[in-house]
Amino acid sequence: MIVAGIDVGGKNVHIVIKKDGKIVGKGAAPAGMKKAETVEQLYNEVLKKAGLTRKDVERVVATGSAAKRAAFANGAIPDATADARGVIKLIPTARTIIDVGGEEGRAIKVSPEGKVLDFAINEKCAAGTGTFIDTMARALEMPVEEMAKIALNSDQSISMNAQCAVFGESEVVSLIHQKTSKQNIARAVLDAIAGRVGSVARIVGIEKDVVMVGGVAKNIGFVDSLKKNLEMSVTVPDDPDYIGALGAAEAAIAGVYAEKVKAQSYWKKRPFQKGKVNNLR
Amino acid sequence: MAEEVKTKEFWRWPETNWVNLDIDWKKGKVITAGVDVGSVSTQSVVMVDGELYAYGNTRTGSDSPTSAWTGMNFALEKTDLKVENIDYCIGTGYGRVNVPMAQQSLTEISCHARGANFMYGPEVRTVMDIGGQDCKAIKTDDRGKVLNFMMNDKCAAGTGRGMEVFADLIRVPVWEIGPRSFQIQKEPPMISSTCVVFAKSEVVGLLEAGMPENDIMAAYCSAMAHRIMELLNRLGIKEKFAITGGIAKNEGVVKRLEKELGIKTADRVWYKKEYIDRGYPFDTQLAGGIGAALFGQALLKMGKAKSARKA
């Protein structure tokens, strides 16, 4: 049986084609503004490389925040269940999954069978997502990959005051002006995001083994910061950004075209800051 | 030419200063100053015996001490009053600890409440200050004393900085956004993203989809009004309701906030009738500086502070 899993995220599209349980094709592309077109194009490309045609594919399942853009799919499943299915397939001992993508960060508690027990999400704010890291890399005038690498060579841990990506950018710029080394700034940025992601994970409770997936999992500096923040080892599977698509393909194999889960929002737990009154008179 | 447009900074609002010609400072007994060094703007206000004498509203530079001096010199530009003639100076705002000419610093919360009390009158019970880097809802009494407050200083959504980022993105000067947001056929749905970074991509998407610029401005103003309303609802709102800070000048946000709340904001005019009659300029950004200067007057009067006048 040939199946396809398509993950249409806020920033990127990932596709995995499986034949009799084996991956026979995969591909990724930036989603761009016209996501539906990107999905079509990438899907045809990946099939062509695998020597297949659209007719050969028996079942297609989509996932991701813009899953609807893959209109030709048989159905769509939430990101959390796709992650759970994908991770359990590769790492059966996983109990907590941390998925940090371009525009979302989520933590998922899974059962040994790959069922989502609980999950928490931050989808409202760029702090705690790949976008934050991208923005700061731009302020540092270097590619994200380089920023990830140099962060490992930092010799001093400084903490960022800003949580917001908009304020963070100005803070990074002023740190550069203060002649703080780029290594240390990179470390500060990644530590800040790890702290944020860590607190989302703590909503569901962290249990071993912790597996990290999503595009940000490829950032070695970030994984290092997250390990320190959680005080725990974190496993990253190969191609962590393909896990969503892989999970969707697994769902297709199982014949699951729709699933439901309810999230705990990070933002509901964090209302505005309440003030302490300290009057002069 | 294209390059010039690209580098133009649409968030740059004009700086202003003013001197009250009805007052002779040499006859005044107590001269105090309030310097409100915010993240985006710095206001220096000089008051003579509790009356507004001079002010300067400038953009904050790279460090607080320089910004404080720039602001103070700008305020005193049109008068022969010198910093040495000032009895007492209080620093407030984000950079309050780094105001070189100040004898003391106070939080901007108390200063804004006190300033709003002076500007809008003692009936004010709720003050919403929307600054460059944070926004705060303040409950206050008839003397401008803070009873309670709630603030958002973690997130650019619902702050002036968010509006500036938006202005730069759509390439419209920030002060034009309010008026233009009403030049629309029908009120569009608000921008759905809370985060300014995500809102930016949403706006780019809307522009690509062919939505008119004015409609997008309306959508952004509504989103901002909504965010501010969330904060106000948590604190609870009581009339008279006054708005201070830079965003108070943006009718696009203020009108939509009034509509959502179902409560009118206090008219942005002086409470003191003679100030209106004499045509003193009313600037909502001054509240913090005025409050600080008034605290200086009160401290000297109560004998809790000593005059630091040098000349």
Chai-1 contact restraints between the chains, C-beta under 6 A:
chainA,res_idxA,chainB,res_idxB,connection_type,confidence,min_distance_angstrom,max_distance_angstrom,comment,restraint_id
A,M33,B,G205,contact,1.0,0.0,6.0,A-B,restraint_1
A,M33,B,E208,contact,1.0,0.0,6.0,A-B,restraint_2
A,K124,B,T194,contact,1.0,0.0,6.0,A-B,restraint_3
A,C125,B,C195,contact,1.0,0.0,6.0,A-B,restraint_4
A,A126,B,C195,contact,1.0,0.0,6.0,A-B,restraint_5
A,A126,B,V197,contact,1.0,0.0,6.0,A-B,restraint_6
A,T131,B,V197,contact,1.0,0.0,6.0,A-B,restraint_7
A,Q163,B,K154,contact,1.0,0.0,6.0,A-B,restraint_8
A,C164,B,C155,contact,1.0,0.0,6.0,A-B,restraint_9
A,C164,B,A156,contact,1.0,0.0,6.0,A-B,restraint_10
A,A165,B,V197,contact,1.0,0.0,6.0,A-B,restraint_11
A,V166,B,A156,contact,1.0,0.0,6.0,A-B,restraint_12
A,V166,B,R161,contact,1.0,0.0,6.0,A-B,restraint_13
A,V166,B,V196,contact,1.0,0.0,6.0,A-B,restraint_14
A,F272,B,M150,contact,1.0,0.0,6.0,A-B,restraint_15
A,F272,B,N152,contact,1.0,0.0,6.0,A-B,restraint_16
A,F272,B,L231,contact,1.0,0.0,6.0,A-B,restraint_17
A,F272,B,R234,contact,1.0,0.0,6.0,A-B,restraint_18
A,Q273,B,M151,contact,1.0,0.0,6.0,A-B,restraint_19
A,K274,B,M150,contact,1.0,0.0,6.0,A-B,restraint_20
A,G275,B,F149,contact,1.0,0.0,6.0,A-B,restraint_21
A,G275,B,M150,contact,1.0,0.0,6.0,A-B,restraint_22
A,G275,B,M151,contact,1.0,0.0,6.0,A-B,restraint_23
A,V277,B,V146,contact,1.0,0.0,6.0,A-B,restraint_24
A,N279,B,K145,contact,1.0,0.0,6.0,A-B,restraint_25
A,N279,B,V146,contact,1.0,0.0,6.0,A-B,restraint_26
A,L280,B,S110,contact,1.0,0.0,6.0,A-B,restraint_27
